Amino acid sequence: WYLNQSGTYTVEGMDEERSFHIFYQLITGADEDMKEGLGIANVDYYWYLNQSGTYTVEGMDDKKEFWDTIHAMEVMGITGDLQATVFGIVAGIMHLGNISFVEQGNYAVPEDDGFLQFPAYLLGVDSGALMDKLTGRIMDSKWGGKSESIRVQLNVEQACYTRDALAKALYARMFDWLVKTINAAMKKDGLDLNIGVLDIYGFEIFSKNGFEQFCINFVNEKLQQIFIELTLKAEQEEYVSEGIKWTPIDYFNNKIVCDLIESKRPPGIMVILDDICFQMHGQSEGADVKLLEKLGGEPLPGKEYYIGFSGGFTVHHYAGKVTYDCSSFCEKNRDVLFKDCIELMQGSSNNFIRSLFPDDISPDKKTRPTTAGSKIKSQANDLVSRLTKCTPHYIRCIKPNETKRAHDWEEDRVRHQVEYLGLKENIRVRRAGFAYRREFEKFLRRYALLTPETYPHWNGPIKEGIKHLMMSVSMEPDQWQLGRSKVFVKSPESLFLLEELRERKYDSYARRIQKAWRRYRSDQYYQTLKEKASDIMLNKKERKRLSINRNFVGDYLGFSENPALRAIVGKRERIDFAQKVTKYDRRFKTAKRDMLLSAQFVFLIGREKIKKGPSKGQFIEVVKRKIPIDSITYISLSPYQDDFFVMHIRDDFDSILETVLKTEFLTLLSEKYKSVTNTPLKFAFERTITVTLKKEEFDWRGGNTRTLQFNTAGNVGESPILKPSGKSMSVTIGSGLPSSTRPSHQRLPVSKGGQRQIRAQATYGQKLTSKQLVPERGRTPNKTGSFTRGGR
């Protein structure tokens, strides 16, 4: 807590301003029991609150805010008993302000002793002791080596000051305790990165400005100085030190105003004020006059920004000229809580209140008491020191009016703020300057991967590496400069270009890694499929030499790149296998079909010529047959190495199909079938297969079946000889690998042409010619067996 506005709840001459919100929240939000225990009355009952006549703030629910405060205290670990003590002190401060004094024989006495009772009760002290400490104090004097204590009665002004000083001390010390408690609750072990928000709009110019406004405006002056240091001054100095081409932009540096207030040599206003206060010796009469006399006679630093006159002085702040009334300047600067009041609080029956006053008030203490001005100066410098260690980002707030109403715009006021905040100069520096700067090493390390010459290592002078990088990305020469140790990039768009290119590089690397991973997963997946396929055919069907070790791919049609096929089967249908097959009809005539396998269906897609319309004569894809997987009763194959298989369909006709990829298809089909029906798909290996045909309307001969007869001959190779004859067809093929043959576990290599060589096991040692290379097309599956796009 840096800026203790110690007098803001004794509001004088501040129209339409409330005191601290907690006072109003307590009065509005406390329940009946709490109000009775704390003596809470209406808000206008309290002198500290009724001077401005403003009790509410538009848009603020004091009752809700009160319970939000209680909840926040609970979150911070403040127990219910401590909460009650804190609110008791808050109520005690309000009651303390209602103690008024009248003059009796030149001395102050309470106007009504009844007003002493409740604050004394809430603060845990005796009402008589409270009256004694507010109306008098003990003065220690030394004479001839002897010390003597004398009780001095206070006048009305001094008694009011003592009352307010005690109220301020209670509030300030309790607030300090709250801050320490919150910091302790939020503290973590080790060094953490923090984000802090500092509200610095608080420059005050009232019709009557006193010591409080002087302190507040000094802090704002210091914060404006660091704004200048960290933006206008530091940035331009960096350009000059780095040798960047730069035209200096003039701005007002308010350091001279800060020196006028806080300088030690030559002494500024605060130093002179402290000197006067140390010479007061308990007498405040004439101190303010002496202050003005000394300020007028001293060679103040920045004296051109100071104007003295009878009763006060004017300082030309960065926000404009502010006139200060010097009445009670010295008394308020002393801000000394007399040790009588400290002693009173140390004697409280409340342990918490006693802990707030650990002061050493022994007569032997020689140190000078600190003044309010010196505290403010110390806190402001501490704040500035902390801010210089941070990376600041500024949001400049403009106060558009004094009415605190929406859509009320005072142009002169806004223009004045824009000027004194230095916003125009700041914008000019930003426009003419560079949005981004980074040390050579860090810059090259971040963007080196944009070119192959700079990544992973640049061999040469670092400046040359950066120049090569900038030329490679075609950045305009006026958008960047090289300083002595940093790279400067002018516009955010140029920086975004570098970041976007860097992101694309990382994206390409990520895709490459994903591609390798998918390939690895697909290898595992299809190796598993090959083993399952081997189990289906094992000891039941001869194998082909050139296909037993073929790698499974799944999509041999490029289904994902074929919008016509995708439109036919539907967008939600995920295809696990796609390949061209040969279909045989009842007369054993052949037709080409695209066969697709999804989780629920087998699609046979053909092509038809459009006979009418503007597209007449063009061929389109149509679904010739859509077979539900759960309607397949079993699959028939021969025991030889041919590529025929028959799908037998429940309550429907069968399909005779031929494809060199039958093993892969049937393996996937068996998986889908088991997933749908929870039963394994049946396979029949027979030399004679009976096929049920589609019933035709005029099939008067009743020929609804056909027969496939399979034979083997030693003089026939891997290409079958087909001999249709009436209702049957003979298929003759040469001998293949034994039915006990299993595929190897070695993945076949990819040639430069993108084709994968298909080899049988080394046992058979057959050499392949270039004609026996089978291209692999399409996509690779992910772990679920669906297709994932990627090259091979």
For each residue, the residues with C-beta under 8 A, 3 or more apart:
1: 4 175 176 179
2: 219 379 380 382 383
3: 202 215 216 219 376 379 380
4: 1 172 175 375 376 379
5: 8 212 216
6: 168 172 212 335 372
7: 10 164 168 210 211 212 332
8: 5 11 19 20 212
9: 19 20 23 48 49 93 97 167 171
10: 7 48 51 97 164 167
11: 8 14 17 18 19 48 49 51 52
12: 51
13: 206 207 208
14: 11 17 52 206
15: 52 53 54
16: 52 54 404
17: 11 14 52 54
18: 11 21 24 49 52 54 55 56 57
19: 8 9 11 23 24 48 49 52
20: 8 9 23 171
21: 18 24 25 57 60 62 65
22: 25 26 69 90
23: 9 19 20 26 27 43 46 48 49 90 94
24: 18 19 21 27 28 43 49 55 56 62
25: 21 22 28 29 62 63 65 66 69
26: 22 23 29 30 38 40 66 87 90 91
27: 23 24 30 40 41 42 43 62
28: 24 25 43 62 63 66
29: 25 26 62 63 64 65 66 67
30: 26 27 34 35 38 40 66 87
31: 34 35
32: 35 36
33: 36 37
34: 30 31 37 38 40 87
35: 30 31 32 38 39 40
36: 32 33 39 40
37: 33 34
38: 26 30 34 35 87 88 91 122
39: 35 36 91 95 118 122
40: 26 27 30 34 35 36 91
41: 27 45 46
42: 27 45
43: 23 24 27 28 46 49 50 55
44: 49 50 55
45: 41 42 50 98
46: 23 41 43 49 50 94 95 97 98
47: 50 51 97 98 100
48: 9 10 11 19 23 51 93 94 97 167
49: 9 11 18 19 23 24 43 44 46 52 55 94 97
50: 43 44 45 46 47 53
51: 10 11 12 47 48
52: 11 14 15 16 17 18 19 49
53: 15 50
54: 15 16 17 18
55: 18 24 43 44 49
56: 18 24 60 62
57: 18 21 60
58: 404
59:
60: 21 56 57 65
61: 64 65
62: 21 24 25 27 28 29 56 65 66
63: 25 28 29 66 67
64: 29 61 67 68
65: 21 25 29 60 61 62 68 69
66: 25 26 28 29 30 62 63 69 70
67: 29 63 64 70 71
68: 64 65 71 72
69: 22 25 65 66 72 73
70: 66 67 73 74 83
71: 67 68 74 75
72: 68 69 75 76
73: 69 70 76 78 82 83 86
74: 70 71 77 78 83
75: 71 72
76: 72 73 181 182 185
77: 74 181 185
78: 73 74 82 83 86 181
79: 82 83
80: 83 84
81: 84 85
82: 73 78 79 85 86 352
83: 70 73 74 78 79 80 86 87
84: 80 81 87 88
85: 81 82 88 89 350 352 353
86: 73 78 82 83 89 90 174 178
87: 26 30 34 38 83 84 90 91
88: 38 84 85 91 92 122 350
89: 85 86 92 93 122 123 170 171 174 353
90: 22 23 26 86 87 93 94 171 174
91: 26 38 39 40 87 88 94 95 122
92: 88 89 95 96 118 119 122 123 170
93: 9 48 89 90 96 97 167 170 171
94: 23 46 48 49 90 91 97 98
95: 39 46 91 92 98 99 115 118 119 122
96: 92 93 99 119 123 163 166 167 170
97: 9 10 46 47 48 49 93 94 163 164 167
98: 45 46 47 94 95 115
99: 95 96 110 115 116 119 134 163
100: 47 110 111 112 115
101: 108 109 110 111 134 135 156 159 160
102: 108 109 110 111 156
103: 106 107 108 109 155 156
104: 107 108 109
105:
106: 103 155
107: 103 104 135 153 154 155
108: 101 102 103 104 135 153 154 155 156 158 159 160
109: 101 102 103 104 135
110: 99 100 101 102 113 115 116 131 134 135
111: 100 101 102 115
112: 100 115
113: 110 116 117 127 131
114: 117
115: 95 98 99 100 110 111 112 118 119
116: 99 110 113 119 120 127 130 131
117: 113 114 120 121 127
118: 39 92 95 115 121 122
119: 92 95 96 99 115 116 122 123 130
120: 116 117 123 125 126 127 129 130
121: 117 118 124 127
122: 38 39 88 89 91 92 95 118 119
123: 89 92 96 119 120 130 170 345 348 350 353
124: 121 348 349 350 353
125: 120 129 130 344 345 347 348 349
126: 120 129 130
127: 113 116 117 120 121 130 131
128: 131 132
129: 120 125 126 132 133 344 347
130: 116 119 120 123 125 126 127 133 134 344
131: 110 113 116 127 128 134 135
132: 128 129 135 136
133: 129 130 136 137 162 166 338 340 341 343 344
134: 99 101 110 130 131 154 159 162 163 166
135: 101 107 108 109 110 131 132 153 154 159
136: 132 133 151 152 153 154 340
137: 133 151 152 154 162 338 340
138: 149 150 151 152 339 340
139: 149 150 151 152 282
140: 147 148 149 363
141: 147 148 149 150
142: 145 146 147 148
143: 146 148
144:
145: 142
146: 142 143
147: 140 141 142 363
148: 140 141 142 143
149: 138 139 140 141
150: 138 139 141
151: 136 137 138 139
152: 136 137 138 139 282
153: 107 108 135 136
154: 107 108 134 135 136 137 158 159 162
155: 103 106 107 108 158 159
156: 101 102 103 108 159 160
157: 160 161
158: 108 154 155 161 162 284
159: 101 108 134 135 154 155 156 162 163
160: 101 108 156 157 163 164
161: 157 158 164 165 331
162: 133 134 137 154 158 159 165 166 338 341
163: 96 97 99 134 159 160 166 167
164: 7 10 97 160 161 167 168
165: 161 162 168 169 335 336 337 338 341
166: 96 133 134 162 163 169 170 337 341 345
167: 9 10 48 93 96 97 163 164 170 171
168: 6 7 164 165 171 172 335 337
169: 165 166 172 173 337 341 345 357
170: 89 92 93 96 123 166 167 173 174 345 353 356
171: 9 20 89 90 93 167 168 174 175
172: 4 6 168 169 175 176
173: 169 170 176 177 356 357
174: 86 89 90 170 171 177 178 356
175: 1 4 171 172 178 179
176: 1 172 173 179 180
177: 173 174 180 181 356
178: 86 174 175 181 182
179: 1 175 176 182 183
180: 176 177 183 184
181: 76 77 78 177 178 184 185
182: 76 178 179 185 186
183: 179 180 186 187
184: 180 181 187
185: 76 77 181 182
186: 182 183
187: 183 184
188: 192
189:
190:
191:
192: 188
193:
194:
195:
196: 390
197:
198: 223 387
199: 202
200: 220 223
201: 397 399
202: 3 199 216 219 220
203: 216 217 220 317 319
204: 209 213 216 217
205: 209 213 319 320 322
206: 13 14 209 213
207: 13
208: 13 325
209: 204 205 206 213 214 322 323 324 325
210: 7 213 214 324 325 327 328 329 332
211: 7 214 215 324 328 329 332 333 372
212: 5 6 7 8 215 216 332
213: 204 205 206 209 210 216 217 322 324
214: 209 210 211 217 218 315 324 329
215: 3 211 212 218 219 372 373 376
216: 3 5 202 203 204 212 213 219 220
217: 203 204 213 214 220 221 315 317 319 322
218: 214 215 221 222 258 261 262 270 376 377 380
219: 2 3 202 215 216 222 223 376 379 380 383
220: 200 202 203 216 217 223 224 317 319
221: 217 218 224 225 254 257 258 261 317 318
222: 218 219 225 226 258 380 381 383 384
223: 198 200 219 220 226 227 383 384 387
224: 220 221 227 228 254 318 421 422
225: 221 222 228 229 253 254 255 258 384
226: 222 223 229 230 384 387 388 392
227: 223 224 230 231 392 394 422
228: 224 225 231 232 233 251 253 254 255 422
229: 225 226 233 234 388
230: 226 227 233 234 388 392
231: 227 228 234 235 394 426 429
232: 228 235 236 249 251 422 425 426 429
233: 228 229 230 236 237 251 253
234: 229 230 231 237 238
235: 231 232 238 239 429 433
236: 232 233 239 240 246 248 249 429 433
237: 233 234 240 241
238: 234 235 241 242 437
239: 235 236 242 244 246 433 434 483 488
240: 236 237 243 244 246 248
241: 237 238 484
242: 238 239 483 484 485 486 488
243: 240 483 484
244: 239 240 434 481 483 488
245: 481
246: 236 239 240 432 433
247: 432
248: 236 240
249: 232 236 425 428 429 432
250: 425
251: 228 232 233 422 425 429
252: 318 422 425
253: 225 228 233 256
254: 221 224 225 228 257 258 317 318
255: 225 228 258 259
256: 253 259 260 301 302 305
257: 221 254 260 261 302 305 315 316 317 318
258: 218 221 222 225 254 255 261 262
259: 255 256 262 263 268 301 302
260: 256 257 263 268 269 300 301 302 303 305 306 315
261: 218 221 257 258 268 269 270 315
262: 218 258 259 268 269 270 271 377
263: 259 260 266 267 268 271 301
264: 267 268 271
265:
266: 263 298 299 300 301
267: 263 264 271 272 275 298 300
268: 259 260 261 262 263 264 271 272 300 301
269: 260 261 262 272 273 295 300 306 315
270: 218 261 262 273 274 373 374 377
271: 262 263 264 267 268 274 275
272: 267 268 269 275 276 291 294 295 298
273: 269 270 276 277 291 329 330 333 371 373
274: 270 271 277 278 333 371 373 374
275: 267 271 272 278 279 294
276: 272 273 279 280 287 290 291 294 330
277: 273 274 280 287 330 333 334 371
278: 274 275 368
279: 275 276 290
280: 276 277 283 284 287 330 334
281:
282: 139 152
283: 280 286 287
284: 158 280 287 328 330 331
285:
286: 283 289 290
287: 276 277 280 283 284 290 291 330 331
288: 291 292 326 327 328 329 330
289: 286 292 293
290: 276 279 286 287 293 294
291: 272 273 276 287 288 294 295 326 329 330
292: 288 289 295 296 308 310 311 312 313 326
293: 289 290 296 297
294: 272 275 276 290 291 297 298
295: 269 272 291 292 298 300 306 308 313
296: 292 293 308
297: 293 294
298: 266 267 272 294 295
299: 266 303
300: 260 266 267 268 269 295 303 306
301: 256 259 260 263 266 268
302: 256 257 259 260 305 306
303: 260 299 300 306
304: 316
305: 256 257 260 302 315 316
306: 260 269 295 300 302 303 313 314 315 316
307: 313 314 316
308: 292 295 296 312 313 314
309: 312 313 314
310: 292
311: 292 325 326 327
312: 292 308 309 323 324 325 326
313: 292 295 306 307 308 309 323 324 326
314: 306 307 308 309 321 322 323 324
315: 214 217 257 260 261 269 305 306 321 322 324
316: 257 304 305 306 307 320 321
317: 203 217 220 221 254 257 320 321 322
318: 221 224 252 254 257 420 421 422
319: 203 205 217 220 322 417 420
320: 205 316 317 416 420
321: 314 315 316 317
322: 205 209 213 217 314 315 317 319
323: 209 312 313 314
324: 209 210 211 213 214 312 313 314 315 329
325: 208 209 210 311 312
326: 288 291 292 311 312 313 329
327: 210 288 311
328: 210 211 284 288 331 332
329: 210 211 214 273 288 291 324 326 332 333
330: 273 276 277 280 284 287 288 291 333 334
331: 161 284 287 328 334
332: 7 210 211 212 328 329 335 372
333: 211 273 274 277 329 330 371 372 373
334: 277 280 330 331 369 371 372
335: 6 165 168 332 371 372 375
336: 165 369
337: 165 166 168 169 341 342
338: 133 137 162 165 341 342
339: 138 342 343 359 361
340: 133 136 137 138 343 344
341: 133 162 165 166 169 337 338 344 345
342: 337 338 339 345 346 357 359 361
343: 133 339 340 346 347 361
344: 125 129 130 133 340 341 347 348
345: 123 125 166 169 170 341 342 348 353 354 356 357
346: 342 343 354 357 359 361
347: 125 129 343 344 354
348: 123 124 125 344 345 353 354
349: 124 125
350: 85 88 123 124 353 354
351: 354 355
352: 82 85 355 356
353: 85 89 123 124 170 345 348 350 356 357
354: 345 346 347 348 350 351 357
355: 351 352 358
356: 170 173 174 177 345 352 353
357: 169 173 342 345 346 353 354
358: 355
359: 339 342 346
360: 365
361: 339 342 343 346 365
362: 365
363: 140 147
364:
365: 360 361 362
366:
367:
368: 278
369: 334 336
370: 374 375
371: 273 274 277 333 334 335 374 375
372: 6 211 215 332 333 334 335 375 376
373: 215 270 273 274 333 376 377
374: 270 274 370 371 377 378
375: 4 335 370 371 372 378 379
376: 3 4 215 218 219 372 373 379 380
377: 218 262 270 373 374 380 381
378: 374 375 381 382
379: 2 3 4 219 375 376 382 383
380: 2 3 218 219 222 376 377 383 384
381: 222 377 378 384 385
382: 2 378 379 385 386
383: 2 219 222 223 379 380 386 387
384: 222 223 225 226 380 381 387 388
385: 381 382 388 389
386: 382 383 389 390
387: 198 223 226 383 384 390 392
388: 226 229 230 384 385
389: 385 386
390: 196 386 387
391:
392: 226 227 230 387
393:
394: 227 231
395:
396: 421 423
397: 201
398: 414 417 418
399: 201 402 413 417
400: 408 409 410 413 414
401: 404 405 408 409 410 413
402: 399 410 413
403: 408
404: 16 58 401
405: 401 408
406:
407:
408: 400 401 403 405
409: 400 401 414
410: 400 401 402 413 414
411: 414 415
412: 415 416
413: 399 400 401 402 410 416 417
414: 398 400 409 410 411 417 418
415: 411 412 418 419
416: 320 412 413 419 420
417: 319 398 399 413 414 420 421
418: 398 414 415 421 423 424
419: 415 416 423 424
420: 318 319 320 416 417
421: 224 318 396 417 418
422: 224 227 228 232 251 252 318 425 426
423: 396 418 419 426 427
424: 418 419 427 428
425: 232 249 250 251 252 422 428 429
426: 231 232 422 423 429 430
427: 423 424 430 431
428: 249 424 425 431 432
429: 231 232 235 236 249 251 425 426 432 433
430: 426 427 433 435
431: 427 428
432: 246 247 249 428 429
433: 235 236 239 246 429 430 490
434: 239 244 437 481 488 489 490
435: 430 489 490 491 492 495
436: 488 489 492 495
437: 238 434 483 486 487 488 489
438: 442 443 446 486 487
439: 442 443 485 486 487
440: 443 444 462 463 466 485 486 487
441: 444 445 462
442: 438 439 445 446
443: 438 439 440 446 447 466 486 487
444: 440 441 447 448 454 458 462 465 466 469
445: 441 442 448
446: 438 442 443 502
447: 443 444 450 454 469 498 501 502
448: 444 445 451 454 455 456 458 465 469
449: 454 455 456 502 505 506
450: 447 454 455 469 472 473 498 501 502 505
451: 448 454 455 468 469 472
452: 455
453: 458 465 468 472
454: 444 447 448 449 450 451 457 458 465 468 469
455: 448 449 450 451 452 458
456: 448 449
457: 454
458: 444 448 453 454 455 462 465
459:
460: 464 465
461: 464 465
462: 440 441 444 458 465 466
463: 440 466 467 482
464: 460 461 467 468
465: 444 448 453 454 458 460 461 462 468 469
466: 440 443 444 462 463 469 470 482 487
467: 463 464 470 471 482
468: 451 453 454 464 465 471 472
469: 444 447 448 450 451 454 465 466 472 473
470: 466 467 473 475 480
471: 467 468 474 475
472: 450 451 453 468 469
473: 450 469 470 497 498 501
474: 471
475: 470 471 479 480 494 497 498
476: 479 494
477: 480
478: 490
479: 475 476 489 490 491 494
480: 470 475 477 487 488 489 490 494
481: 244 245 434 487 488 490
482: 463 466 467 486 487 488
483: 239 242 243 244 437 486 487 488
484: 241 242 243
485: 242 439 440
486: 242 437 438 439 440 443 482 483
487: 437 438 439 440 443 466 480 481 482 483
488: 239 242 244 434 436 437 480 481 482 483
489: 434 435 436 437 479 480 494 495 498
490: 433 434 435 478 479 480 481 494
491: 435 479 494 495
492: 435 436 495 496
493: 496 497
494: 475 476 479 480 489 490 491 497 498
495: 435 436 489 491 492 498 499
496: 492 493 499 500
497: 473 475 493 494 500 501
498: 447 450 473 475 489 494 495 501 502
499: 495 496 502 503
500: 496 497 503 504
501: 447 450 473 497 498 504 505
502: 446 447 449 450 498 499 505 506
503: 499 500 506 507
504: 500 501 507 508
505: 449 450 501 502 508 509
506: 449 502 503 509 510
507: 503 504 510 511
508: 504 505 511 512
509: 505 506 512 513
510: 506 507 513 514
511: 507 508 514 515
512: 508 509 515 516
513: 509 510 516 517
514: 510 511 517 518
515: 511 512 518 519 790 791
516: 512 513 519 520
517: 513 514 520 521
518: 514 515 521 522 780 782 788 790
519: 515 516 522 523 780 790 792
520: 516 517 523 524
521: 517 518 524 525 780 781 782 783
522: 518 519 525 526 780 781 782 788
523: 519 520 526 527 747
524: 520 521 527 528
525: 521 522 528 529 781 783 785
526: 522 523 529 530 551 552 553 554 781
527: 523 524 530 531 745 747
528: 524 525 531 532
529: 525 526 532 533 552 664 667 668
530: 526 527 533 534 552 667 743
531: 527 528 534 535 743
532: 528 529 535 536 667 670 671
533: 529 530 536 537 663 664 666 667 743
534: 530 531 537 538 742 743
535: 531 532 538
536: 532 533 540 663 666 667 670 683
537: 533 534 540 541 543 663 739
538: 534 535 739 740 742
539: 739 740
540: 536 537 639 683 685 739
541: 537 637 638 639 640 641 685 739
542: 639 640 641 735 736 737 738 739
543: 537 547 548 641 736 737 738 739 741
544: 547 548 641 660 718 736 737
545: 548 718 736 737 760 764 766
546: 550 718 758 760 768 772 774
547: 543 544 550 660 663 758
548: 543 544 545 737 741 743 760 761
549: 743 744 746 748 758 759 760 761
550: 546 547 664 748 758 774
551: 526 747 748 756 758 776
552: 526 529 530 664 667
553: 526 556 776 777 778 780 792
554: 526 576 577 578 664 668 778 779 780 781 787
555: 558 559 560 575 577 578 777 778 779 787
556: 553 578 579 580 661 776 777 778
557: 562 565 578 579 580 594 777 778
558: 555 561 562 777 778
559: 555 562 565 566 575 578 596 778 779 787
560: 555 566 778 779 787 789
561: 558
562: 557 558 559 565 566
563: 566 567
564: 567 568 620 621
565: 557 559 562 568 569 578 594 596 605 621
566: 559 560 562 563 569 571
567: 563 564
568: 564 565 603 605 621 622 623
569: 565 566 573 575 596 598 603 623
570: 573
571: 566
572:
573: 569 570 598 600 601
574: 598 599 786 787
575: 555 559 569 578 596 597 598 787
576: 554 597 598 599 668 672 781 785 786 787
577: 554 555 595 596 597 664 665 668
578: 554 555 556 557 559 565 575 594 595 596 597 778
579: 556 557 594 595 659 661 665
580: 556 557 592 593 594 595 659
581: 592 593 594 595 604 657 658 659
582: 590 591 592 593 657 658 659
583: 590 591 592 593 604 655 656 657
584: 588 589 590 656 657 658 729
585: 588 589 591
586: 693 694 703 706
587: 724
588: 584 585 706 722 724 729
589: 584 585
590: 582 583 584
591: 582 583 585 606
592: 580 581 582 583 606
593: 580 581 582 583 604 605 606 624 657
594: 557 565 578 579 580 581 603 604 605 606 621
595: 577 578 579 580 581 602 603 604 605 657 659 665
596: 559 565 569 575 577 578 602 603 605
597: 575 576 577 578 601 602 603 665 668 669 672
598: 569 573 574 575 576 601 602 603 672
599: 574 576 629 672 675 676
600: 573 628 629 672 676
601: 573 597 598 626 627 628 629
602: 595 596 597 598 625 626 627 629 632 647 669
603: 568 569 594 595 596 597 598 623 625 626 627
604: 581 583 593 594 595 623 624 625 626 627 655
605: 565 568 593 594 595 596 621 622 623 624
606: 591 592 593 594 621 622 624
607: 619 620 621 622
608: 619 620 622
609: 617 618 619
610: 613 615 616 617 618 619 620
611: 616
612: 616
613: 610 616
614:
615: 610 618 620
616: 610 611 612 613
617: 609 610
618: 609 610 615
619: 607 608 609 610
620: 564 607 608 610 615
621: 564 565 568 594 605 606 607
622: 568 605 606 607 608
623: 568 569 603 604 605 626
624: 593 604 605 606
625: 602 603 604 655
626: 601 602 603 604 623
627: 601 602 603 604 631 632 647 649 655
628: 600 601 631 632
629: 599 600 601 602 632 669 672 673 676 677
630: 673 676 677
631: 627 628 649 650 651 652
632: 602 627 628 629 635 647 648 649 650 669 673 681
633: 648 649 650 682
634: 648 681 682 683 684
635: 632 645 646 647 648 666 669 681 682 683 684
636: 645 646 648 683 684 685 686 689
637: 541 644 645 646 662 683 684 685 686
638: 541 642 644 685 686 687 689 708 710 731
639: 540 541 542 685 686 687 710 739
640: 541 542 710 712 733 735 736
641: 541 542 543 544 718 733 734 735 736 737
642: 638 658 710 720 731 733
643: 658 659 660 662 720
644: 637 638 656 657 658 662 708 710 720 731
645: 635 636 637 657 658 662 666
646: 635 636 637 654 655 656 657 689 691 708
647: 602 627 632 635 654 655 657
648: 632 633 634 635 636 654 692
649: 627 631 632 633 652 653 654 655
650: 631 632 633
651: 631
652: 631 649
653: 649 692 693 694 695
654: 646 647 648 649 691 692 693
655: 583 604 625 627 646 647 649
656: 583 584 644 646 691 706 708
657: 581 582 583 584 593 595 644 645 646 647 662
658: 581 582 584 642 643 644 645 662
659: 579 580 581 582 595 643 662 665
660: 544 547 643
661: 556 579 664 665
662: 637 643 644 645 657 658 659 665 666
663: 533 536 537 547 666 667
664: 529 533 550 552 554 577 661 667 668
665: 577 579 595 597 659 661 662 668 669
666: 533 536 635 645 662 663 669 670 683
667: 529 530 532 533 536 552 663 664 670 671
668: 529 554 576 577 597 664 665 671 672 785
669: 597 602 629 632 635 665 666 672 673 681
670: 532 536 666 667 673 674 680 681
671: 532 667 668 674 675 785
672: 576 597 598 599 600 629 668 669 675 676
673: 629 630 632 669 670 676 677 679 680 681
674: 670 671 677 678 679 680 681
675: 599 671 672
676: 599 600 629 630 672 673
677: 629 630 673 674
678: 674
679: 673 674
680: 670 673 674
681: 632 634 635 669 670 673 674
682: 633 634 635
683: 536 540 634 635 636 637 666
684: 634 635 636 637 689
685: 540 541 636 637 638 639
686: 636 637 638 639 689
687: 638 639 709 710 711
688: 707 708 709 710
689: 636 638 646 684 686 707 708 710
690: 705 706 707
691: 646 654 656 705 706 707 708
692: 648 653 654 704 705
693: 586 653 654 703 704 705 706
694: 586 653
695: 653 699 704
696: 699
697:
698:
699: 695 696 702 703 704
700:
701:
702: 699
703: 586 693 699 727
704: 692 693 695 699
705: 690 691 692 693 727
706: 586 588 656 690 691 693 727 728 729
707: 688 689 690 691 727 728 729
708: 638 644 646 656 688 689 691 728 729 731
709: 687 688 728 729 730 731
710: 638 639 640 642 644 687 688 689 731 732 733
711: 687 730 731 732 733
712: 640 716 732 733 734 735
713: 716 732 733 734
714: 734 735
715: 734
716: 712 713 719 720 721 732 733 734
717: 734
718: 544 545 546 641 733 734 736
719: 716 733
720: 642 643 644 716 731 732 733
721: 716 730 731 732 733
722: 588 729 730 731
723: 729 730 732
724: 587 588 728 729 730
725: 728 729 730
726:
727: 703 705 706 707
728: 706 707 708 709 724 725
729: 584 588 706 707 708 709 722 723 724 725
730: 709 711 721 722 723 724 725
731: 638 642 644 708 709 710 711 720 721 722
732: 710 711 712 713 716 720 721 723
733: 640 641 642 710 711 712 713 716 718 719 720 721 736
734: 641 712 713 714 715 716 717 718
735: 542 640 641 712 714
736: 542 543 544 545 640 641 718 733
737: 542 543 544 545 548 641 741 760 764
738: 542 543 741
739: 537 538 539 540 541 542 543 639
740: 538 539
741: 543 548 737 738 761
742: 534 538
743: 530 531 533 534 548 549 761
744: 549 761 762
745: 527
746: 549
747: 523 527 551
748: 549 550 551 756 757 758 759
749: 756 757
750: 754 755 756 792
751: 754 755 756 757 773
752:
753: 773
754: 750 751 775 776 791 792
755: 750 751 773 774 775 776
756: 551 748 749 750 751 773 774 775 776 792
757: 748 749 751 768 773
758: 546 547 549 550 551 748 768 772 773 774
759: 549 748 766 768
760: 545 546 548 549 737 763 764 766
761: 548 549 741 743 744 764
762: 744 765
763: 760
764: 545 737 760 761
765: 762
766: 545 759 760
767:
768: 546 757 758 759 772 773
769: 772
770: 773
771:
772: 546 758 768 769
773: 751 753 755 756 757 758 768 770
774: 546 550 755 756 758
775: 754 755 756
776: 551 553 556 754 755 756 792
777: 553 555 556 557 558
778: 553 554 555 556 557 558 559 560 578 787
779: 554 555 559 560 787 788 789 790
780: 518 519 521 522 553 554 787 788 789 790 792
781: 521 522 525 526 554 576 784 785 786 787 788
782: 518 521 522 785 786 787 788
783: 521 525
784: 781
785: 525 576 668 671 781 782
786: 574 576 781 782
787: 554 555 559 560 574 575 576 778 779 780 781 782
788: 518 522 779 780 781 782
789: 560 779 780
790: 515 518 519 779 780
791: 515 754
792: 519 553 750 754 756 776 780
